[in-house]
Amino acid sequence: MLAFLTFKEGLTWDWILIYSGWLIFFHPVLLTYLSNQLCDHFSHLYSQIRPKFWRFALQILLWDSLMILSLICLSGIPLFLQGTLLILGHLIPAYHISQSLKRDFPKAYQEQISFWSIL
């Protein structure tokens, strides 16, 4: 949604505040919920997954904070570049986290899990 707004009408201060609020309040709730669901599903890996998940959650929140600061500092650059930076800012940490989880928990990646069963 934020990328769409960036391309359509520009990223203004009110949208930066809305995005910041979403990151601060919604991301921790979502990460907590997903952590609990994944640990329930992979109960045999519970003791290994939980500490690493919280480390990754903190990394995501750090990346979100850096993205907010970069959007504020780079508000004068073209909208296409702002949107590109916003998308890359989400893809890079997500890719890093998924690769790290695949390396640390290969058994969990071999087991099929439905997206809807987690939710």
C-alpha positions, 0 to 999 in steps of 0.5 A, a space after each residue: 500500500 505504501 509503495 502504491 501511495 509513493 508512486 501515486 501521490 508522493 510520500 508525505 509526512 502524514 503517510 510516513 507517520 501512518 507507516 511508522 505507526 503500523 511498524 511500531 504497533 502491528 509488526 510486533 503483534 504479527 511477529 508474536 502471533 506467527 512465532 506462536 503458530 510456528 512453534 505450535 506447528 513445529 513443537 519438536 523444534 520449539 526450543 531451537 526456533 523460539 530464540 532465533 525467531 526473536 533475534 530475527 524479529 528484532 532485526 526486522 524492527 531495526 530494518 523498519 526503523 532504518 527505512 523510516 529514517 531513510 524515507 524521511 531523509 530522502 524525501 526529496 528524491 524522485 518517487 520511483 526511487 523512493 518506492 524502489 528503496 522501500 521495496 528493496 528495504 523489505 526484500 533484503 532482510 526477508 531474504 537474509 532471514 529465510 536463508 538463515 532459517 533454511 540453514 539452521 533448520 533444514 528439517 523444518 523446510 522439508 516438511 510441507 506446511 500450508 499457509 492457511 494452517 499457520 493463520 
